[in-house]
């Protein structure tokens, strides 16, 4: 009998190990924003606030031969990124692990990975509303306007006019960018980019427009019933500080004949350069 109980415990431990592998894989594959912003790693025992020094743009001046070169003060600013925890927990019963017709381990790995990746993306896209620059003029003027390619060209022009380094990324709620995609796929727009138009029609992927790599995700949360705050930005516009990447811990609850699974991650997000991002507030109605 003792040997049988030991065998059951060992089997459960062996089954739990693949959860970590599946969850980390899913989180890496499903997160869009993480690869589009500046990433920082916070070492252990370094405190929970990461300070990022920001240097200003400096301008060189013309010189007169033999004249002494004057000194120019260079003052830095800073952005603080505060770490906090996010998590997801559930119980796995022995019956579920041992007798379910589906792969419970893989299902839970996907569930946990999606939950934490989605939370990270939404925390980052929530920073879009903090950008001071609008593609057009004000939020009121844009909120009820269907998105067009002009939004992208305006955003790109404003970033380039401010000497913001590329590459540029545009992240949009699918409802917002739908209105632009439907005009791109019209057969009555012969001057459109044929390659981009064909991709939009066959795959639903917009691609690159006005030098901007376009991504669409439901993790750009609608700001109201009729509008959504999207953004076009450079990588250094936003920062993501990772203290502890996603990990999963287990705790056996013998009386419940189950094992607790707890997935957590420690990270922080912050706007770094306000001028490096342009908010695109548009109508989010699919007509």
C-alpha positions, 0 to 999 in steps of 0.5 A: 500500500505504501508503495502504491501511494508513493507511485501516485505522488510521483506520477502527479509530480511528473505531470505537473512539470510540463505545466511550466513549459507550456505556460512559458511558451504560450506567454511568450507567443501570445504577448504582442506588446512585450516585443514592441517596447523597451525591456529592462531586467531588474536584478534580485535584491535591487529594490522594487523601483527601477529608475531609468535616466533619460537624456535630452536631445542636444544640438551642435552649434557652428564654431568660429575658428580659434574661438573658445567652445562654450560649455552646454549643461546637459540635464537628465530627467528620469522615469520610475518603473515600480514592480508589482505582482500579477497572478492566477491560481487554480486547483487541480484535482487528482480525478482531473489529472488521472481520468480526464479525457483531455490533456488537463496539464496543457489546458491549464498551461494555456489558460495561465499563459494567456491570462498573464500575457493578456494582463501584461499587454493590457497594462502596456496599452493602457499607457496609450492614453497618457501620450500628449500628442494626438494624430489629429487635434483633440480626443473630442475631434477624433472620437467619432471619426472612422479610422483611415490611412490619414491617421497613420500618415499624420502620426508618422509625420508628427513622430518624424517632425520630432526626430523620433527614431524608428522603427514605428509601431501601431497597435490598434483595437480590431474594431478601430482598424477595421474601418481603415482596412475596409477602405484599403480592400476596395476595388475602387482604390487603384492607387493603393499598395497592391501588396498591402491590399492583397494581404488585408483581403486574404489574411486580415493582416495590415502590414506596414503603412507609412513606415509603421508596422501595424498590429491589431489586438483585443488587448487595446481595451475600448475606452468607451462604448463608441471610441478607443485609444490606439497609438503609434509609437517608437520602442523607447516610448514605453518601458517594461521592467521584469522582476520575475518572469512568469513562474508556477508553484505547486502546493499539495492539498491532501485532504482535498485530493488536489494540488494548488497551482499558482502562476505569478509574474512581477513586472512594472510598466511606465511611459518613458518618452511622451513625445515618442508616442502619438495617440490615435482616438477613433470610432470603434463601431463595426458598421 
